[in-house]
Amino acid sequence: MTTKPGPGAPLPTTLRAARAEHAALAADIARHDIAYHRNDAPTVSDAAYDDLKRRYLALEDAFPKLRESGSIADKVGAAPSEKFAKVKHAVPMLSLGNVFSDEEASEFVARVRRFLGLGDDAALEVTAEPKIDGLSCSLRYEKGRLVRAATRGDGFEGEDVTANVRTIGEIPQRLAGEAPDVLEVRGEVYMTHADFAALNARQEAAGERLFANPRNAAAGSLRQIDPEATRARPLHFFAYAWGEASALPAATQHGMIAAFAAFGLPTNSRTRICSGIAEMLAVYRGLEADRARLGYDIDGVVYKVDDLALQNRLGFVSRAPRWAVAHKFPAQQATTVLRDIEIQVGRTGALTPVARLDPVTVGGVVVQNATLHNEDEIARKDVRVGDTVILQRAGDVIPQILGVVVEKRPPESRPYVFPQVCPRCGSAAVREVDEKGDEDVVRRCTGGLICPAQAVERLKHFASRLAMDIEGLGDKQIEEFYEAGLIHTPADIFTLAESDRTSLKKIKDREGFGETSTRNLFAAIEARRKVPLNRFIYALGVRRIGETNARRLARHFHAFDALRAAALASNALEELTSIDGVGATVAETVVAFFREPHNEEALDALLAQVQPEPMEAVAATSPVAGKTVVFTGSLEKVTRDEAKAMAERLGAKVAGSVSKKTDLVVAGPGAGSKLAKASEFGIEVIDEDEWLRRVGP
């Protein structure tokens, strides 16, 4: 659910209002990622999720300063489940950006050409392949032998499902031919329509729960604790990408797919090479027309630049490749009755309306809940309890509400009145007004620390998988411990075991707990006393500090004490805004957080229990690793974006301005004030040719 207007609503007219909507959307998308990727229980449809992304990116296009707060493109998947051992990916498993129209697909090609500096007449081949609706999986082969299999997880760390993957017959235990010594093959685990129907028939005959769709069935089957349970469920695999590799057997995307097939891996025969947008769209139309006859679910087509050298030059925008995009298929619709509107309160006090619906089947999936966004959206569509509403989805479970079937409205219905007080603490719920008199799109509880909903949600965020990642301390446990008075602040989590020793009612004696689960919980808490700095920063729940900005801060300062000292210094804003991607808004938020006395006390208590550790370098062995680099002037052999991506890939920190902490300035024709400042500070200045020589091919 989200506190935002619908995708067709006008954008905010002020940066303040846009910033609030931007932050609310980011929180929503993170929750949906966890539900879909980790729990196999989506809380939003593909269509609704895609609309959230489009709205979010539209805000960033209209208000470029919002990119300082991170972007949804920076996120992929969700943290691994606690049921499995964890596997750190040698090369992150990234997500894809989406396009939804022919025009957007054309713009993808144009954007690639602009980045590479290619003219319209220059050759540019692109592969087009079906976008399989399954579970992403990475297979690691060493000396041709399968040694490990892992799910995507949060993109950096996944679940070890090796034993289960070994039961999938079409995945070879040994690769045929001369495979590289190390090769991580990536692809999608899926279930065919026929196998899905047969599985549900067996489930029904056994009196067990039915699966909503093949994707959920495949994900649930691969995540069985007992590999024999996975063996009993027919799973399949398509290979289409790779991670770490000691050598690449081909120089093109289609060549790699052919090599996978030669190694004995299953690949998709519908992959095609296209020489332009017309051929790409022809593949899209063909797959859309054949979708029902394929025998497995797809939800679009993936376009990838074919030449691997060009892929390397294009690099990534945060956690998605510039050289690939998914062209999604249109959504599906249905109608049902809205029975109630519930208000949820988030950790920042945002009041979020949720629709409770009569169950309805949309595209073979039963849905009962939907997003209502915020009070403006409810008023704009005039959605009322008792209305028959039009739903839209393109994938799993919860759709968005497109509108109301007015002719079916009950005569006694009344417009919905959004609450003016917090349903949890009774405090006033207000919409902030900026200096121009524009209201924030989000209504927030003013209760702050006295609001139990906000306190609980902050604790949930702190312990969540993308933050401190404390196994066994989920939402339910945090709610129970908070109500029991066992934890109120993050530091309390780390003194829980000590408090339990003197408590009259032991945790092991509470419902849902026992000796083993309590012992495991305390061990999991102990294991997080040392945590990567970026996770620690993100866990603090500072507004506008998502995963990407947390990484930027961690990579720049290396130590939490250094970040804290910088935020308290007289030149704090200058220091923080020198970090590439961190603007004034984010810098002001960070400074305000560290200068709040209550936060200072809470941090001191937390740091007495937890030791944040530096992040790993991106590429510690490169000649520019750890250096702060500024690019200025025109670049002629690579684009500015390409140069920045190259620097970050090699472990350098790219700054937007020159300071005494700058190590290197790369100056091209037209360099101005930054070049002069570099000369003033005695900073090394090199040209583009020297930069390319240092960083290598």
Residue pairs with C-beta under 8 A, 6 or more apart in sequence:
1 28
1 31
1 43
1 44
1 344
1 352
1 353
1 354
1 371
1 372
1 373
2 24
2 25
2 27
2 28
2 29
2 52
2 352
2 371
2 373
2 374
3 21
3 24
3 28
3 350
3 351
3 352
3 373
3 374
3 441
3 442
3 443
4 21
4 24
4 25
4 28
4 52
4 55
4 373
4 374
4 377
4 441
5 21
5 55
5 373
5 374
5 376
5 377
5 380
5 441
6 51
6 55
6 373
6 377
6 380
6 381
6 400
7 51
7 54
7 55
9 376
9 377
9 380
11 18
11 58
11 59
11 62
12 18
12 21
12 59
12 438
12 441
13 438
14 434
14 436
14 438
15 63
15 65
15 66
16 432
16 434
16 438
16 440
17 434
17 438
17 439
17 440
17 441
18 59
18 62
18 63
18 66
19 63
19 66
19 69
19 544
19 585
20 432
20 440
20 441
20 442
21 55
21 59
21 441
21 442
22 56
22 59
22 60
22 63
22 66
22 69
23 69
23 348
23 543
23 544
24 346
24 350
24 352
24 441
24 442
25 52
25 55
25 56
25 59
25 72
26 56
26 69
26 70
26 72
26 546
27 346
27 347
27 348
27 350
28 52
28 371
29 49
29 52
29 53
29 56
29 72
29 75
30 75
30 466
30 546
31 43
32 42
32 43
32 44
32 49
32 52
33 75
33 76
33 77
33 78
34 78
34 79
34 464
34 465
35 41
35 42
35 43
35 44
35 78
36 42
36 43
36 44
36 49
36 78
36 396
37 77
37 78
37 152
37 153
37 154
38 77
38 78
38 79
38 80
38 81
38 153
38 465
39 78
39 81
40 216
40 219
40 220
40 223
41 216
41 397
42 216
42 395
42 396
42 397
42 398
43 369
43 397
43 398
44 52
44 371
44 397
44 398
44 400
45 331
45 367
45 392
45 393
45 394
45 395
45 396
45 397
45 398
45 399
45 400
46 299
46 328
46 331
46 393
46 394
46 395
46 396
47 331
47 332
47 392
47 393
47 394
47 395
47 399
47 400
48 370
48 371
48 392
48 393
48 398
48 399
48 400
49 395
50 98
50 100
50 328
50 394
51 400
52 72
53 72
53 98
54 100
56 71
56 72
57 71
57 72
57 73
59 66
60 66
60 67
60 71
65 583
65 584
65 585
67 581
67 583
68 544
68 549
68 581
68 582
68 583
68 584
68 585
68 586
69 544
69 545
69 546
69 549
69 585
69 586
70 544
70 545
70 546
70 547
70 548
70 549
71 318
71 548
73 97
73 317
73 318
73 319
73 320
74 318
74 319
74 546
74 547
74 548
75 95
75 155
75 319
75 546
75 547
76 92
76 93
76 94
76 95
76 152
76 154
76 155
76 319
76 320
77 93
77 95
77 136
77 152
77 153
77 154
77 155
78 153
78 154
78 465
78 466
79 153
79 154
79 157
79 464
79 465
79 466
79 469
80 86
80 87
80 151
80 153
80 154
80 157
80 158
80 159
80 465
81 159
81 223
82 471
82 472
83 159
83 223
83 225
84 159
84 160
84 161
84 223
85 159
85 160
86 153
86 157
86 158
86 159
86 160
87 148
87 150
87 153
87 157
87 158
87 159
87 160
88 156
88 157
89 138
89 150
89 153
89 155
89 156
89 157
89 158
89 243
90 184
90 243
90 244
91 184
91 243
91 244
92 155
92 156
92 319
93 136
93 138
93 152
93 153
93 155
93 158
93 186
93 243
94 155
94 316
94 319
94 320
94 321
95 155
95 319
95 320
96 302
96 320
96 321
96 324
96 325
96 326
97 317
97 320
97 324
97 325
97 326
98 300
98 325
98 326
98 327
98 328
99 105
99 107
99 108
99 325
99 326
99 327
99 328
100 327
100 328
102 277
102 281
104 327
105 277
105 280
105 281
105 284
105 303
105 325
105 327
106 277
108 303
108 325
109 124
109 126
109 276
109 277
109 280
111 322
112 118
112 124
112 305
112 314
112 322
112 323
113 119
113 120
113 122
113 124
114 639
115 314
115 322
115 639
115 641
115 642
116 310
116 313
116 314
116 639
116 642
117 638
117 639
118 124
123 275
124 275
124 276
124 305
124 310
125 252
125 273
125 274
125 275
125 305
125 306
125 307
126 273
126 274
126 275
126 280
126 303
126 304
126 305
126 306
127 253
127 254
127 257
127 271
127 272
127 273
127 274
127 303
127 304
127 306
128 271
128 272
128 273
128 274
128 279
128 280
128 283
128 284
128 301
128 302
128 303
129 240
129 268
129 270
129 271
129 272
129 301
129 302
129 304
130 268
130 270
130 271
130 287
130 294
130 298
130 301
130 302
131 298
131 299
131 300
131 301
131 302
131 326
131 327
131 328
132 187
132 188
132 190
132 238
132 268
132 296
132 297
132 298
133 190
133 214
133 215
133 296
133 297
133 298
133 299
133 395
134 188
134 189
134 190
134 191
134 214
134 215
134 218
134 219
134 297
135 151
135 152
135 188
135 189
135 190
135 215
135 218
135 219
135 222
136 151
136 152
136 186
136 187
136 188
136 189
137 149
137 150
137 151
137 152
137 161
137 165
137 186
137 187
137 188
137 189
137 222
137 237
138 149
138 150
138 151
138 152
138 158
138 184
138 185
138 186
138 243
139 146
139 148
139 149
139 165
139 171
139 184
139 185
139 186
139 187
139 239
140 146
140 147
140 148
140 149
140 150
140 182
140 183
140 184
140 243
140 244
141 147
141 175
141 179
141 182
141 183
141 184
141 185
142 181
142 182
143 181
144 174
144 175
144 179
145 173
145 174
145 175
146 162
146 165
146 166
146 171
146 172
146 173
146 174
147 162
148 160
148 162
149 160
149 161
149 162
149 164
149 165
149 166
150 158
150 159
150 160
150 161
150 162
151 158
151 159
151 161
151 222
151 223
152 158
153 159
154 465
154 466
155 319
159 223
161 222
161 223
163 227
164 222
164 223
164 224
164 227
164 230
165 171
165 189
165 222
166 173
166 227
167 227
167 228
167 230
167 231
167 235
168 189
168 230
168 235
168 236
168 237
170 236
170 237
170 266
171 237
171 265
171 266
172 263
172 264
172 265
175 183
175 263
175 264
175 265
176 262
176 263
176 264
177 262
177 263
177 264
179 249
179 263
180 245
180 246
180 247
180 248
180 249
181 246
181 247
182 244
182 245
182 246
183 242
183 244
183 245
183 246
184 242
184 243
184 244
184 245
185 239
185 241
185 242
185 260
185 265
186 239
186 240
186 241
186 242
186 243
187 237
187 238
187 239
187 240
187 241
187 265
188 237
188 238
188 240
189 218
189 219
189 222
189 235
189 236
189 237
190 214
190 215
190 218
190 235
190 236
190 237
190 238
190 296
190 297
191 199
191 214
191 215
191 217
191 218
191 221
191 233
191 234
191 235
191 236
191 296
192 214
192 234
192 236
192 295
192 296
193 214
193 295
193 296
193 297
194 295
195 214
195 233
195 234
196 211
196 213
196 214
196 217
198 234
199 211
199 217
199 233
199 234
200 210
200 211
200 217
203 209
203 210
203 211
204 210
211 217
211 220
212 364
212 365
212 366
212 396
212 397
213 297
213 364
213 365
213 396
214 296
214 297
215 297
215 395
215 396
216 396
217 233
218 235
221 229
221 230
221 233
221 235
222 230
222 235
224 230
224 233
236 266
236 296
237 265
237 266
238 266
238 267
238 268
239 257
239 260
239 265
239 266
239 267
240 257
240 267
240 268
240 271
240 302
242 248
242 256
248 256
248 308
249 255
249 256
249 259
250 256
250 258
250 259
250 308
251 307
251 308
251 309
252 306
252 307
252 308
253 304
253 305
253 306
253 307
253 308
253 311
254 271
254 273
254 306
256 308
257 267
257 271
258 267
260 267
261 267
270 287
270 294
272 279
272 283
273 306
274 280
274 282
274 283
274 303
280 301
280 303
280 327
283 301
284 300
284 301
284 327
287 294
287 298
287 301
288 329
291 298
291 329
298 329
299 328
299 329
299 394
299 395
300 326
300 327
300 328
300 329
301 326
301 327
302 324
302 325
302 326
302 327
303 324
303 325
303 326
303 327
304 311
304 323
304 324
305 311
305 314
305 323
305 324
310 323
311 321
311 323
313 638
313 642
314 321
314 322
314 323
314 642
314 645
315 321
315 322
315 642
315 645
315 646
315 649
316 322
316 645
316 649
317 645
318 548
322 645
328 394
329 394
330 394
331 392
331 393
331 394
332 362
332 363
332 392
332 393
332 394
333 362
333 390
333 391
333 392
333 393
333 402
334 360
334 361
334 362
334 390
334 391
334 393
334 399
335 360
335 388
335 389
335 390
335 391
335 405
336 357
336 358
336 359
336 360
336 367
336 388
336 389
336 391
337 357
337 358
337 386
337 387
337 388
337 389
338 355
338 356
338 357
338 383
338 384
338 385
338 386
338 387
338 388
338 389
338 401
339 356
339 357
339 358
339 385
339 386
340 355
340 356
340 385
341 353
341 354
341 355
341 356
341 372
341 378
341 383
341 385
341 416
342 353
342 354
342 356
343 351
343 352
343 353
343 354
343 419
343 423
344 351
344 352
344 353
344 354
345 351
345 352
345 422
345 423
345 424
345 445
345 451
345 453
345 454
345 457
346 352
346 453
346 454
346 457
347 454
347 457
347 458
347 460
347 461
347 541
348 444
348 454
348 543
349 422
349 429
349 444
349 445
349 446
349 447
349 448
349 451
349 453
349 454
350 442
350 443
350 444
351 418
351 419
351 422
351 423
351 429
351 442
351 443
351 444
351 445
352 374
353 372
353 373
353 374
353 375
353 378
353 418
354 369
354 370
354 371
354 372
355 369
355 370
355 371
355 372
355 383
355 389
355 401
356 368
356 369
357 367
357 368
357 369
357 370
357 389
357 391
358 368
359 366
359 367
359 368
360 366
360 367
360 391
361 367
362 391
362 393
362 399
363 393
365 393
365 396
365 397
367 391
367 393
367 397
367 398
367 399
369 398
370 389
370 391
370 398
370 399
370 400
370 401
371 398
371 400
371 401
372 378
372 383
372 401
374 441
374 442
374 443
375 418
375 443
376 441
378 416
378 418
379 415
379 416
379 418
381 401
381 403
381 404
382 404
382 415
383 389
383 401
383 404
383 416
384 404
384 409
384 413
384 414
384 415
384 416
385 413
385 416
386 409
386 410
386 412
386 413
387 404
387 405
387 408
387 409
387 410
387 413
388 404
388 405
388 408
388 409
389 401
389 402
389 403
389 404
389 405
390 401
390 402
390 403
390 404
390 405
391 399
391 400
391 401
391 402
392 399
392 400
392 402
393 399
393 400
418 443
419 429
420 428
420 429
421 427
421 428
421 429
422 428
422 429
422 445
422 446
422 447
422 451
422 453
424 445
424 447
424 451
424 452
424 453
425 445
425 447
425 450
425 451
425 452
425 453
426 447
427 445
427 446
427 447
427 450
427 451
428 445
428 446
429 443
429 444
429 445
429 446
430 443
430 444
430 446
431 439
431 440
431 441
431 442
431 443
431 444
432 439
432 440
432 444
433 439
433 440
434 440
445 451
445 453
445 454
447 454
448 454
449 455
449 598
452 482
455 482
455 488
456 478
456 479
456 482
458 541
459 478
459 482
459 487
459 490
459 493
460 475
460 478
461 467
461 539
461 541
462 468
462 490
462 493
462 539
462 540
462 541
463 469
463 470
463 473
463 474
463 478
463 493
463 539
464 539
466 535
466 538
466 547
467 535
467 538
467 539
468 528
468 531
468 535
468 536
468 539
469 528
469 531
469 535
470 493
470 524
470 525
470 528
471 520
471 521
471 524
472 517
472 520
472 521
472 524
473 493
473 521
473 524
473 525
476 512
477 521
478 487
480 510
480 512
481 487
481 496
482 488
484 510
486 492
486 496
486 499
486 503
486 507
487 493
487 496
489 602
489 605
489 606
490 539
490 602
490 606
491 602
491 605
491 606
491 608
491 609
492 499
493 525
494 525
494 529
494 606
494 609
494 610
495 609
496 507
496 522
496 525
497 522
497 525
497 526
500 506
500 507
500 518
500 522
506 518
507 513
507 518
507 521
508 514
508 515
508 517
508 518
513 521
528 610
529 609
529 610
529 611
530 610
530 611
530 612
530 613
531 539
531 610
531 611
531 612
531 613
532 554
532 612
532 613
532 614
532 615
532 616
533 554
533 557
533 558
533 559
533 560
533 612
533 613
533 614
533 615
534 547
534 550
534 551
534 553
534 554
534 555
534 615
535 550
536 560
536 610
536 612
537 545
537 550
537 553
537 554
537 560
537 563
537 612
538 545
538 546
538 547
538 550
540 593
540 603
542 589
542 590
542 593
543 589
543 593
544 585
544 586
544 589
545 553
545 586
545 589
545 590
548 581
549 581
549 582
549 586
551 615
552 579
552 580
552 581
552 582
553 563
553 579
553 582
553 590
554 563
554 614
554 615
555 615
555 618
555 653
556 579
556 653
557 563
557 566
558 614
558 615
559 612
559 614
560 607
560 612
564 594
564 603
566 572
566 575
566 576
567 576
567 590
567 591
567 593
567 594
567 595
568 594
568 595
569 575
572 587
572 590
572 591
573 584
573 587
573 588
573 591
574 659
575 659
576 582
576 586
576 587
576 590
576 591
577 583
577 584
577 587
577 656
577 657
578 655
578 656
578 657
578 659
578 661
579 653
579 655
579 656
580 644
580 653
580 654
580 655
580 656
581 656
593 599
594 600
594 603
617 625
617 626
617 651
618 625
618 648
618 649
618 650
618 651
619 625
619 649
619 650
619 651
620 626
620 651
622 650
622 651
622 652
622 695
623 650
623 694
623 695
624 647
624 650
624 651
624 652
624 664
624 694
624 695
625 650
625 651
625 652
626 651
626 652
626 653
627 652
627 653
627 663
627 664
628 652
628 653
628 654
628 655
628 661
628 662
628 663
628 664
629 647
629 652
629 653
629 654
629 655
629 662
629 663
629 664
629 665
629 666
630 654
630 655
630 656
630 657
630 658
630 662
630 664
630 665
630 666
630 674
630 678
631 640
631 643
631 644
631 647
631 654
631 665
631 666
631 668
632 658
632 665
632 666
632 667
632 668
632 671
632 672
632 674
632 675
633 667
633 668
633 669
633 670
633 671
633 672
633 675
634 668
634 669
634 670
635 643
635 666
635 668
635 688
636 668
636 669
636 688
637 688
637 689
637 692
638 646
638 688
638 692
643 666
643 688
643 691
644 654
646 695
647 654
647 695
648 654
650 695
655 662
657 674
658 665
658 674
658 677
658 678
658 681
658 683
659 681
660 681
662 678
662 681
662 683
663 683
663 684
664 683
664 684
664 685
664 686
665 674
665 675
665 678
665 683
665 684
665 685
665 686
666 685
666 686
666 687
666 688
666 691
667 674
667 675
667 678
667 685
667 686
667 687
668 687
668 688
675 685
678 684
678 685
679 685
686 694
